[in-house]
Amino acid sequence: MKPIEEYVRSIPDFPESGIIFRDVTSVLQDADGLMLAIDLMQEKLKDVEFDVVVGPESRGFIFGVPIAYNLHKPFIPIRKKGKLPCETVSIKYELEYGIAELEMHRDAIKPGQKVVIIDDLIATGGTNEAMIKLVEGLGGEVVKTVFLMELEGLKGRDKLKGYDVESVIAYPGK
């Protein structure tokens, strides 16, 4: 099996000139790449005590569910506004080009539960910061966040100071 970095397709000048887009679909499309990505992300949790896995729509689902399954933990989805059927809590947050809103079921996290957040990418850190606020607002404790990829040049970790943040692949730029 080749290194995980070799499964990630890099597309120059997308979505704009000077940006290198790191395409996770090339990892998903290869059985070895997908298995390796999940295994490497799961390895980051080997010494972590936690109760539930949380992941955002949609790529957080892709990586979070198999990790939760493998470790026999529940998976809690965080979705875009209007997609969950029961009573929800929500948070609005800033994106690079506007505002987004995330929701989770009000009864998804119990006070005192230890939570791990799984997602494909940390860029500016805004989505993860919003998810942490949702979890903590319900009384949960975020004990770790794990990403497949990190764009270090966007300084997403700065928004997550005080939290245990790990990525499998770290790219120095944007």
ChimeraX attribute file (.defattr): number of C-alpha atoms within 10 A of each C-alpha:
attribute: neighborCount
match mode: 1-to-1
recipient: residues
	/A:1	7
	/A:2	9
	/A:3	10
	/A:4	18
	/A:5	16
	/A:6	12
	/A:7	21
	/A:8	19
	/A:9	15
	/A:10	16
	/A:11	12
	/A:12	13
	/A:13	11
	/A:14	12
	/A:15	10
	/A:16	9
	/A:17	8
	/A:18	10
	/A:19	14
	/A:20	17
	/A:21	17
	/A:22	19
	/A:23	14
	/A:24	19
	/A:25	13
	/A:26	15
	/A:27	20
	/A:28	17
	/A:29	11
	/A:30	12
	/A:31	10
	/A:32	14
	/A:33	22
	/A:34	20
	/A:35	15
	/A:36	18
	/A:37	25
	/A:38	18
	/A:39	15
	/A:40	18
	/A:41	23
	/A:42	20
	/A:43	13
	/A:44	17
	/A:45	17
	/A:46	9
	/A:47	7
	/A:48	12
	/A:49	12
	/A:50	16
	/A:51	20
	/A:52	22
	/A:53	26
	/A:54	27
	/A:55	25
	/A:56	25
	/A:57	13
	/A:58	15
	/A:59	15
	/A:60	22
	/A:61	22
	/A:62	18
	/A:63	26
	/A:64	29
	/A:65	21
	/A:66	17
	/A:67	22
	/A:68	20
	/A:69	12
	/A:70	12
	/A:71	14
	/A:72	11
	/A:73	15
	/A:74	16
	/A:75	22
	/A:76	21
	/A:77	21
	/A:78	24
	/A:79	19
	/A:80	17
	/A:81	16
	/A:82	11
	/A:83	12
	/A:84	14
	/A:85	8
	/A:86	10
	/A:87	10
	/A:88	16
	/A:89	17
	/A:90	20
	/A:91	15
	/A:92	13
	/A:93	14
	/A:94	12
	/A:95	13
	/A:96	7
	/A:97	6
	/A:98	7
	/A:99	9
	/A:100	15
	/A:101	16
	/A:102	22
	/A:103	23
	/A:104	28
	/A:105	19
	/A:106	16
	/A:107	12
	/A:108	19
	/A:109	23
	/A:110	15
	/A:111	14
	/A:112	13
	/A:113	18
	/A:114	20
	/A:115	24
	/A:116	25
	/A:117	24
	/A:118	28
	/A:119	25
	/A:120	23
	/A:121	24
	/A:122	25
	/A:123	17
	/A:124	22
	/A:125	19
	/A:126	19
	/A:127	21
	/A:128	23
	/A:129	16
	/A:130	20
	/A:131	23
	/A:132	21
	/A:133	16
	/A:134	22
	/A:135	25
	/A:136	17
	/A:137	15
	/A:138	19
	/A:139	15
	/A:140	21
	/A:141	21
	/A:142	23
	/A:143	17
	/A:144	20
	/A:145	24
	/A:146	26
	/A:147	23
	/A:148	22
	/A:149	23
	/A:150	27
	/A:151	22
	/A:152	16
	/A:153	13
	/A:154	15
	/A:155	17
	/A:156	20
	/A:157	22
	/A:158	10
	/A:159	13
	/A:160	17
	/A:161	10
	/A:162	8
	/A:163	13
	/A:164	13
	/A:165	16
	/A:166	19
	/A:167	20
	/A:168	19
	/A:169	18
	/A:170	17
	/A:171	13
	/A:172	11
	/A:173	12
	/A:174	16
